[in-house]
Amino acid sequence: MRLLPILAALFLASPAFAQTVPAAAPAGTPPPQPAANLIAEPVALMIAAFDSDGDARVTRAEFDAGLRHAFADADPQHTGSVGYLRFSDWAERWLGNRNALPSPFEVDTDGDNRITFVELAARFDLFFTRFDTNKDGVLLRSELVTLRPQLYRPGGRGRGRGKEGAPPPQQ
C-alpha cells in the first residue's frame, strides 16, 4: 500500500506535468510580428499574374489573354482539352499546388473527364465576377486579397476559448 503513494508522486513529478514558463525576451528585442490578416487565394495570385502591363490592375482583356496562355501551357499539343492528371500538373504550376481550387471536378461541367478551355473559362468567369467587387470590369490588388478574421488570441495561438469559456475578443 505504501507503493501506491510513491508511484503517484513519481507520476505527478514527470515532465508531462511540469509547468513550463516561457523565457522572457532579451531587452531590446522587438515585439513579435502580428498575425497576418490578409490572405490571397491561389486563383487570385494567378489572376494577379495576368497583369501584362504592370499597372497593378487586371483588365478583362488581360484576364482573357492570361487564361488562354495558361490553358495553352496545359495543352501544348493544342488538342482542345486536357485530362485530370494534366490539369493537376497545370494547377501545380499556375495555382501553386495540385490540390488548389478549382478542382478538375468542378471545372469539368459535362463530366467527360476532360477539361476544355470553354469549361475553364466559364469557371474562371465566376472568379472574375466574385473578385470584381466594385463591378467595374477591372481587378485591383485590393479586390484580390481577403481580410481574414483574427484567429489568434492574446497570449497564445488558436481559436481556443478564453476564461469562462467566452470566445476570444474580435478586433
Secondary structure as GFF3:
##gff-version 3
##sequence-region A 1 171
A	DSSP	alpha_helix	3	12	.	.	.	ID=ss1
A	DSSP	three_ten_helix	15	17	.	.	.	ID=ss2
A	DSSP	beta_strand	38	39	.	.	.	ID=ss3
A	DSSP	alpha_helix	42	48	.	.	.	ID=ss4
A	DSSP	beta_strand	57	59	.	.	.	ID=ss5
A	DSSP	alpha_helix	60	74	.	.	.	ID=ss6
A	DSSP	beta_strand	81	83	.	.	.	ID=ss7
A	DSSP	alpha_helix	84	95	.	.	.	ID=ss8
A	DSSP	alpha_helix	104	107	.	.	.	ID=ss9
A	DSSP	beta_strand	114	116	.	.	.	ID=ss10
A	DSSP	alpha_helix	117	131	.	.	.	ID=ss11
A	DSSP	beta_strand	138	140	.	.	.	ID=ss12
A	DSSP	alpha_helix	141	144	.	.	.	ID=ss13
A	DSSP	beta_strand	146	147	.	.	.	ID=ss14
A	DSSP	three_ten_helix	163	165	.	.	.	ID=ss15
###
